[in-house]
Amino acid sequence: MYRSKQKPEIIETERIESIEHNYNRVTSVPDYSVSPSALPEHCLAFLTGFAAGFSVLFIFYKIIPLSVAGGFIISIINVFASAQSAVIKRRAKLRTQFFDLLEAISVAMRAGNPLIMSLKSAREDLVLIYPESSDIIIELDIIIGRFNNAMPISAAFSDLAVRSGLEDIASFASMYATIEGKSSRADEITREIQQIIADKMEIEMEIETLLTAAKAEVNIMLCMPLVILGIIGYAGAGFMDAIYTTGAGRIVSTGGLIVFIISFVTARKFSSVKL
Protein backbone atom coordinates (compact mmCIF):
# COMPACT_ATOMS: atom_id res chain seq x y z
CA MET A 1 0.00 0.00 0.00
CA TYR A 2 1.43 3.36 -1.01
CA ARG A 3 1.63 5.99 1.67
CA SER A 4 2.79 9.52 0.92
CA LYS A 5 5.47 10.83 3.18
CA GLN A 6 6.40 14.43 3.82
CA LYS A 7 9.59 15.76 5.25
CA PRO A 8 9.37 17.17 8.80
CA GLU A 9 10.47 20.57 7.46
CA ILE A 10 7.51 20.67 5.07
CA ILE A 11 5.07 19.64 7.79
CA GLU A 12 6.40 22.34 10.15
CA THR A 13 6.21 24.96 7.39
CA GLU A 14 2.58 24.05 6.67
CA ARG A 15 1.76 24.22 10.38
CA ILE A 16 3.30 27.68 10.73
CA GLU A 17 1.46 28.94 7.62
CA SER A 18 -1.80 27.55 9.01
CA ILE A 19 -1.23 29.31 12.34
CA GLU A 20 -0.35 32.61 10.64
CA HIS A 21 -3.51 32.30 8.56
CA ASN A 22 -5.54 31.97 11.77
CA TYR A 23 -3.93 35.12 13.17
CA ASN A 24 -4.93 37.11 10.09
CA ARG A 25 -8.33 35.55 9.39
CA VAL A 26 -10.30 37.93 11.63
CA THR A 27 -11.61 40.92 9.69
CA SER A 28 -13.82 42.46 12.39
CA VAL A 29 -13.51 42.59 16.15
CA PRO A 30 -16.32 41.27 18.36
CA ASP A 31 -18.68 43.78 19.93
CA TYR A 32 -19.57 42.58 23.43
CA SER A 33 -22.26 45.20 23.87
CA VAL A 34 -24.37 43.52 21.16
CA SER A 35 -26.40 40.41 21.93
CA PRO A 36 -25.04 37.22 20.34
CA SER A 37 -28.56 35.79 20.17
CA ALA A 38 -29.73 34.65 16.77
CA LEU A 39 -33.24 34.77 15.30
CA PRO A 40 -34.38 31.47 16.91
CA GLU A 41 -33.41 32.77 20.38
CA HIS A 42 -35.30 36.02 19.76
CA CYS A 43 -38.35 34.10 18.56
CA LEU A 44 -38.25 31.86 21.64
CA ALA A 45 -37.99 34.90 23.91
CA PHE A 46 -40.92 36.52 22.08
CA LEU A 47 -43.13 33.44 22.43
CA THR A 48 -42.18 32.96 26.08
CA GLY A 49 -42.95 36.58 26.91
CA PHE A 50 -46.23 36.47 25.02
CA ALA A 51 -47.33 33.29 26.80
CA ALA A 52 -46.43 34.72 30.21
CA GLY A 53 -48.07 38.10 29.58
CA PHE A 54 -51.22 36.59 28.09
CA SER A 55 -51.59 34.09 30.95
CA VAL A 56 -51.14 36.66 33.72
CA LEU A 57 -53.53 39.21 32.21
CA PHE A 58 -56.13 36.57 31.40
CA ILE A 59 -56.04 35.29 34.98
CA PHE A 60 -56.57 38.82 36.33
CA TYR A 61 -59.11 40.09 33.76
CA LYS A 62 -60.38 37.26 31.52
CA ILE A 63 -60.48 39.67 28.57
CA ILE A 64 -58.88 38.08 25.52
CA PRO A 65 -58.13 41.28 23.50
CA LEU A 66 -56.50 42.89 26.54
CA SER A 67 -54.54 39.71 27.24
CA VAL A 68 -53.31 39.53 23.63
CA ALA A 69 -52.24 43.19 23.62
CA GLY A 70 -50.50 42.79 26.97
CA GLY A 71 -48.84 39.59 25.75
CA PHE A 72 -47.35 41.45 22.78
CA ILE A 73 -46.00 44.19 25.04
CA ILE A 74 -44.47 41.70 27.49
CA SER A 75 -43.01 39.66 24.61
CA ILE A 76 -41.19 42.71 23.22
CA ILE A 77 -39.84 43.56 26.67
CA ASN A 78 -38.73 39.96 27.14
CA VAL A 79 -36.85 40.01 23.82
CA PHE A 80 -34.78 42.99 24.99
CA ALA A 81 -34.33 41.47 28.47
CA SER A 82 -33.15 38.14 27.06
CA ALA A 83 -30.77 39.96 24.70
CA GLN A 84 -29.24 41.81 27.64
CA SER A 85 -29.01 38.55 29.56
CA ALA A 86 -27.19 36.98 26.61
CA VAL A 87 -24.67 39.86 26.65
CA ILE A 88 -24.02 39.31 30.35
CA LYS A 89 -23.60 35.56 29.88
CA ARG A 90 -21.21 36.11 26.98
CA ARG A 91 -19.05 38.42 29.05
CA ALA A 92 -19.05 35.96 31.95
CA LYS A 93 -17.98 33.19 29.58
CA LEU A 94 -15.22 35.40 28.16
CA ARG A 95 -14.02 36.09 31.69
CA THR A 96 -13.72 32.37 32.40
CA GLN A 97 -11.90 31.87 29.10
CA PHE A 98 -9.54 34.75 29.93
CA PHE A 99 -8.72 33.04 33.23
CA ASP A 100 -7.75 29.91 31.30
CA LEU A 101 -5.70 32.09 28.96
CA LEU A 102 -3.75 33.59 31.86
CA GLU A 103 -3.09 30.11 33.22
CA ALA A 104 -1.73 28.95 29.86
CA ILE A 105 0.34 32.14 29.48
CA SER A 106 1.77 31.72 32.97
CA VAL A 107 2.90 28.16 32.24
CA ALA A 108 4.55 29.23 28.98
CA MET A 109 6.27 32.23 30.53
CA ARG A 110 7.69 30.15 33.37
CA ALA A 111 9.43 28.15 30.65
CA GLY A 112 11.25 31.33 29.62
CA ASN A 113 9.13 32.41 26.64
CA PRO A 114 8.34 36.09 25.98
CA LEU A 115 4.71 37.14 26.09
CA ILE A 116 4.09 36.94 22.34
CA MET A 117 5.43 33.40 22.17
CA SER A 118 3.44 32.56 25.30
CA LEU A 119 0.29 33.84 23.59
CA LYS A 120 0.93 31.61 20.59
CA SER A 121 1.59 28.65 22.87
CA ALA A 122 -1.54 29.45 24.87
CA ARG A 123 -3.60 29.49 21.69
CA GLU A 124 -2.41 26.01 20.80
CA ASP A 125 -3.43 24.86 24.29
CA LEU A 126 -6.80 26.63 24.38
CA VAL A 127 -7.86 25.41 20.95
CA LEU A 128 -7.91 21.93 22.49
CA ILE A 129 -10.54 23.15 24.97
CA TYR A 130 -12.51 25.78 23.05
CA PRO A 131 -13.65 25.77 19.39
CA GLU A 132 -12.10 28.09 16.82
CA SER A 133 -15.26 30.22 16.90
CA SER A 134 -15.02 30.92 20.66
CA ASP A 135 -14.41 34.50 21.75
CA ILE A 136 -11.05 33.88 23.42
CA ILE A 137 -9.58 32.19 20.33
CA ILE A 138 -10.81 35.01 18.10
CA GLU A 139 -9.38 37.60 20.50
CA LEU A 140 -6.04 35.79 20.58
CA ASP A 141 -5.94 35.85 16.79
CA ILE A 142 -6.70 39.59 16.87
CA ILE A 143 -4.01 40.33 19.48
CA ILE A 144 -1.32 38.29 17.71
CA GLY A 145 -2.33 39.68 14.32
CA ARG A 146 -2.08 43.24 15.64
CA PHE A 147 1.33 42.49 17.13
CA ASN A 148 2.45 41.29 13.70
CA ASN A 149 1.27 44.68 12.39
CA ALA A 150 3.47 46.54 14.91
CA MET A 151 0.80 47.26 17.54
CA PRO A 152 1.97 46.86 21.17
CA ILE A 153 0.46 43.92 23.03
CA SER A 154 -0.62 46.22 25.86
CA ALA A 155 -2.65 48.32 23.41
CA ALA A 156 -4.33 45.20 22.02
CA PHE A 157 -5.27 44.03 25.53
CA SER A 158 -6.49 47.54 26.39
CA ASP A 159 -8.77 47.48 23.36
CA LEU A 160 -10.13 44.10 24.48
CA ALA A 161 -10.73 45.48 27.98
CA VAL A 162 -12.69 48.43 26.58
CA ARG A 163 -14.80 46.28 24.25
CA SER A 164 -15.54 43.60 26.84
CA GLY A 165 -16.05 45.91 29.80
CA LEU A 166 -14.36 43.36 32.09
CA GLU A 167 -12.44 44.70 35.06
CA ASP A 168 -10.05 41.74 35.17
CA ILE A 169 -8.89 42.24 31.59
CA ALA A 170 -8.55 45.98 32.20
CA SER A 171 -6.37 45.30 35.26
CA PHE A 172 -4.09 42.98 33.31
CA ALA A 173 -3.83 45.44 30.41
CA SER A 174 -3.04 48.33 32.74
CA MET A 175 -0.39 46.42 34.67
CA TYR A 176 1.27 45.04 31.56
CA ALA A 177 1.28 48.47 29.91
CA THR A 178 3.19 49.80 32.94
CA ILE A 179 5.97 47.21 32.71
CA GLU A 180 6.00 46.53 28.96
CA GLY A 181 9.62 46.57 27.83
CA LYS A 182 10.80 47.73 31.25
CA SER A 183 10.62 44.69 33.52
CA SER A 184 10.90 40.92 33.47
CA ARG A 185 8.12 40.47 36.06
CA ALA A 186 5.41 39.86 33.48
CA ASP A 187 5.14 36.20 34.48
CA GLU A 188 4.75 37.12 38.16
CA ILE A 189 2.10 39.73 37.38
CA THR A 190 0.25 37.24 35.21
CA ARG A 191 0.22 34.70 38.04
CA GLU A 192 -0.93 37.34 40.55
CA ILE A 193 -3.84 38.48 38.35
CA GLN A 194 -4.75 34.87 37.67
CA GLN A 195 -4.89 34.19 41.41
CA ILE A 196 -7.02 37.31 42.00
CA ILE A 197 -9.49 36.21 39.33
CA ALA A 198 -9.54 32.68 40.79
CA ASP A 199 -10.34 34.03 44.26
CA LYS A 200 -13.10 36.27 42.90
CA MET A 201 -14.63 33.43 40.90
CA GLU A 202 -14.58 31.14 43.94
CA ILE A 203 -16.35 33.76 46.07
CA GLU A 204 -18.92 34.35 43.34
CA MET A 205 -19.61 30.62 43.07
CA GLU A 206 -20.18 30.43 46.83
CA ILE A 207 -22.57 33.38 46.71
CA GLU A 208 -24.40 31.89 43.72
CA THR A 209 -24.77 28.60 45.61
CA LEU A 210 -26.26 30.41 48.59
CA LEU A 211 -28.67 32.31 46.35
CA THR A 212 -29.88 29.24 44.45
CA ALA A 213 -32.32 28.19 47.17
CA ALA A 214 -33.51 31.77 47.63
CA LYS A 215 -34.18 32.14 43.90
CA ALA A 216 -36.18 28.92 43.88
CA GLU A 217 -38.29 30.17 46.79
CA VAL A 218 -38.84 33.50 45.03
CA ASN A 219 -40.05 31.76 41.86
CA ILE A 220 -42.46 29.60 43.85
CA MET A 221 -43.82 32.59 45.76
CA LEU A 222 -44.33 34.52 42.52
CA CYS A 223 -46.22 31.65 40.89
CA MET A 224 -48.45 30.79 43.85
CA PRO A 225 -50.81 33.82 43.57
CA LEU A 226 -51.42 33.02 39.90
CA VAL A 227 -52.06 29.36 40.67
CA ILE A 228 -54.48 30.23 43.47
CA LEU A 229 -56.36 32.76 41.33
CA GLY A 230 -56.55 30.31 38.45
CA ILE A 231 -57.87 27.47 40.61
CA ILE A 232 -60.44 29.62 42.40
CA GLY A 233 -61.49 31.30 39.16
CA TYR A 234 -62.22 28.05 37.37
CA ALA A 235 -63.20 25.75 40.23
CA GLY A 236 -64.76 28.20 42.66
CA ALA A 237 -68.36 27.88 41.39
CA GLY A 238 -68.73 31.58 40.65
CA PHE A 239 -66.87 32.72 43.76
CA MET A 240 -64.66 35.11 41.72
CA ASP A 241 -67.32 36.31 39.23
CA ALA A 242 -67.69 39.70 40.90
CA ILE A 243 -64.05 40.51 40.19
CA TYR A 244 -64.51 39.91 36.46
CA THR A 245 -67.97 41.47 35.99
CA THR A 246 -68.16 44.59 38.20
CA GLY A 247 -66.32 47.90 38.18
CA ALA A 248 -65.15 47.50 41.76
CA GLY A 249 -63.89 44.02 40.88
CA ARG A 250 -61.86 45.42 37.97
CA ILE A 251 -60.30 47.97 40.31
CA VAL A 252 -59.38 45.23 42.75
CA SER A 253 -57.90 43.14 39.90
CA THR A 254 -55.87 46.11 38.70
CA GLY A 255 -54.57 46.74 42.21
CA GLY A 256 -53.63 43.09 42.57
CA LEU A 257 -51.87 43.15 39.21
CA ILE A 258 -49.87 46.24 40.19
CA VAL A 259 -48.85 44.60 43.46
CA PHE A 260 -47.86 41.45 41.55
CA ILE A 261 -45.71 43.42 39.07
CA ILE A 262 -43.99 45.36 41.86
CA SER A 263 -43.35 42.12 43.74
CA PHE A 264 -41.98 40.44 40.60
CA VAL A 265 -39.59 43.28 39.76
CA THR A 266 -38.45 43.68 43.38
CA ALA A 267 -37.90 39.95 43.87
CA ARG A 268 -35.91 39.66 40.65
CA LYS A 269 -33.77 42.64 41.57
CA PHE A 270 -32.95 41.41 45.06
CA SER A 271 -32.29 37.82 43.94
CA SER A 272 -29.92 38.94 41.17
CA VAL A 273 -26.81 40.15 42.92
CA LYS A 274 -24.28 41.96 40.75
CA LEU A 275 -20.93 40.43 41.56
BELQUI-V664283 format. One line per field, one symbol per residue. psi: psi as a letter, one per 20 degrees, with the letter a starting at -180 (. if undefined). burial: + if it has 9 or more other C-alpha atoms within 8 Angstrom, else -. A space follows every 50 residues. Layout:
psi=???
burial=???
//
This chain:
psi=ppppqqqhhgghghgghgghhhhjipiqqqojippjpaghhhgghghghg gggggghhhhhkoggghgghhgghggghghghghhhgghghhghgghhgh ghghggghhhjjqrgghhgghhghghihgqrhiqghgghghgghhhhhkk pqhhhghhgggghhkphghhggggghhhjpjiqjjhhggghghghggggg hgghhgghghighhhghggghhhghgggggghhijjljhjhhhiiqghhh ggggghgghgggggggghghinpo.
burial=----------+----------+++-+-----+--+-+----+--++++++ ++++++++++++---+++-++++++++++--+++-++--++--++-++++ ++++++-++---+-+--++++++-+++--------++++++++++++--- +-++++++-+++++-+-++++++++++-+------++-+++-++--++-- ---+------+--++--+---+---+--+++++--+---+--++----++ -+++--+--+--++--+---+----
//
